Amino acid sequence: MEEKDVLFVENLVKPEYEKIRDWSHGWLHILGVKESSIKLATAENYDTNVSAVLAYCHDLGRVLEEQDSSLGSHSVLSIEPSVRILQQIGVKGKLFGSIIEAIAVHSYKDYQGKDLAAKVLRDADKSEALGPKGVLRAARYILRRDFVDTDLIFRNYHNQELMDLFAKETLERIKKDPEALSRYLKDFSFTLEWINEKMFDTNSAYRLFEEEMKYIKKSHEFLLS
């Protein structure tokens, strides 16, 4: 797969993700997964272009899911549009099967397969729940709101210092709201489970995202204190 294929897919899918109202799974999330996928693919000696295309395609089903939640799992819903895209860029054979498998299993709690494409995608997707932006995405997804200005989050999504400040403010405000705190902690626990039960699929993830994992543990401790 070539760089031109990655660019073609990016231009194709971006308008679709921009239709998603919940930014925690919109275009910002996709860009984050792409960035982490490239880091992981490099560390795991896997094709970075394939990983980038996987990042772009893996959540296409969320566009349909947001419109009608009764349609089924977003992972399954992502398969059909991904197949069409792969056909357009001429992907066939073993690589085609590997990419589709990765998309199909990316949201499984456990993955027993050995496909490296799937492992890289799954870990890159999980990484978006870590660190300060993981705190902010969880608040948006779980509580359906932002506790700081949404435009500020968008404009500074790659500014680690500001994201840290936004995350701390968010945690402080959640902690003061018993109902929000209860809901947040209940759903936030799955991220801790990934870390504590060592559910990431590559060894590289624990090295590359070590600080972000520590951040989530400290955030949880703060909410419980």
Secondary structure, DSSP 8 states (H G I E B T S, - for coil): --HHHHHHHHHHHHHHHTT-S-GGGSHHHHHHHHHHHHHHHHHTT--HHHHHHHHHHTTTHHHHHHH-GGG--HHHHTHHHHHHHHHHTT--HHHHHHHHHHHHHTT-S------HHHHHHHHHHHHTTSHHHHHHHHHHHHHSS-SS-HHHHHHTTT-HHHHHHHHHHHHHHHHT-HHHHHHHHHHHHHHHHHHHTT--S-HHHHHHTHHHHHHHHHHHHHHH-
